[in-house]
Amino acid sequence: MNKKIYVTRPFLPPLEEYIPYIEQIWESGILTNDGEMVKRLEKELSNALGIENLIAVANGTLGLQIAIKALDLTGEIITTPFTFIATLRAIDWQNCTPVFVDIDSETLNIDSKKIEAKITEKTSAILGVHVFSNPCDVESIEAISKKYNLKVIYDAAHSLFVNYKGKSILEYGHISVTSFHAVKLFNTVEGGGCITKSKELEERIKQLRNFGFDKTGNISDIGINAKMSELHAAMGLASLKYIDKIKIYRKEKHDLYKKILSEHEKINFQKIDSEQYNYSYMPVLFQCEKTLLRALENLNKNNIFPRRYFYPSLNKLKMFGVDIERLPVAESISKRILCLPLFYSLEDGDIENICKIILSSLK
Ligand SMILES: *Cc1c(COP(=O)(O)O)cnc(C)c1O
């Protein structure tokens, strides 16, 4: 096998379907600053997601930073160590202190039973991540937030098109933030969105993404530049009609992986509810890091490049020194988890081959 297979491959709409959008942009002469394409994307995507509103931003990381700023968070933010580095960096850049809570070994999300023990008088919020689109324990988190008067932000970068108890998972928490980065389920090349049900927060987020300008043009807040461009929004618009197909394909490929790999008791999976999952990742759990590394080496030799999402557990970063509390579940999981290639154009034969290499590495 000579072709290289990476963990993912961005979805690209047919070029001829992108061009008419670009022609419209050329005609309007407007490239950015809340133009027609961004407005259309916000509206069409909200409809597709079944949510009231979405505020498009330049990327998910800036979306998280704006969410923290819009809620005026200070002090400590409780979060998970089992996430992409962007979650943590958004907290750092807003001068807040991350406080890690260990994860649940089955859902791989922040363990809500361990949150209360980490709340101090400095805690201002809980920032949960719906890992690989698996919804957090949103009910318990909401109850805790009410009891201690905390804000809740969800990093929903993985969670487009996931419903939980009859509504989009994006509608939970004070603000949810998602990502439309090239490798995500739906992409605008780079991009993201903030979702909130509060009109007041919505206005503030819109100001913050545009240097702090309010509707009348006065500078009334300490904003930043997090605007999405018209060309990026056009990419999203051109891809949107493929989303159902993308979701179906991914689920089929996910099912095929699971069917082959679950015959082996040494491979385990994240505990999911198929109704509340978008199949954007294919995580598999090995019994130990040694086997994972052996499988990874064998896959790499065959030009297959899965990714260690998420490794290391973020509490193990050098910046926290050696004294930081150990988080045994997150540390163990992050050493043993591997995300296998999963994308729209991946072929069944590739999946069968990947599984064969993994299974032969277990011996
Ligand atoms: C991708 C991702 C982000 C960051 O999104 P960008 O749009 O790339 O800035 C944040 N959190 C998680 C969990 C992610 O996977």
PDBQT file of the ligand as one rigid body, heavy atoms in Angstrom, charges set to zero:
ROOT
HETATM    1  C1  LIG A 401     -10.379  21.410  17.519  1.00  0.00    +0.000 C 
HETATM    2  C2  LIG A 401     -10.604  21.638  18.966  1.00  0.00    +0.000 A 
HETATM    3  C3  LIG A 401     -10.583  22.920  19.527  1.00  0.00    +0.000 A 
HETATM    4  C4  LIG A 401     -10.084  24.139  18.796  1.00  0.00    +0.000 C 
HETATM    5  O1  LIG A 401     -10.727  24.490  17.679  1.00  0.00    +0.000 OA
HETATM    6  P1  LIG A 401      -9.991  25.399  16.580  1.00  0.00    +0.000 P 
HETATM    7  O2  LIG A 401     -11.122  25.803  15.703  1.00  0.00    +0.000 OA
HETATM    8  O3  LIG A 401      -8.986  24.537  15.892  1.00  0.00    +0.000 OA
HETATM    9  O4  LIG A 401      -9.368  26.557  17.274  1.00  0.00    +0.000 OA
HETATM   10  C5  LIG A 401     -10.931  23.074  20.864  1.00  0.00    +0.000 A 
HETATM   11  N1  LIG A 401     -11.249  22.011  21.623  1.00  0.00    +0.000 NA
HETATM   12  C6  LIG A 401     -11.260  20.757  21.143  1.00  0.00    +0.000 A 
HETATM   13  C7  LIG A 401     -11.647  19.640  22.043  1.00  0.00    +0.000 C 
HETATM   14  C8  LIG A 401     -10.908  20.528  19.806  1.00  0.00    +0.000 A 
HETATM   15  O5  LIG A 401     -10.874  19.263  19.334  1.00  0.00    +0.000 OA
ENDROOT
TORSDOF 0
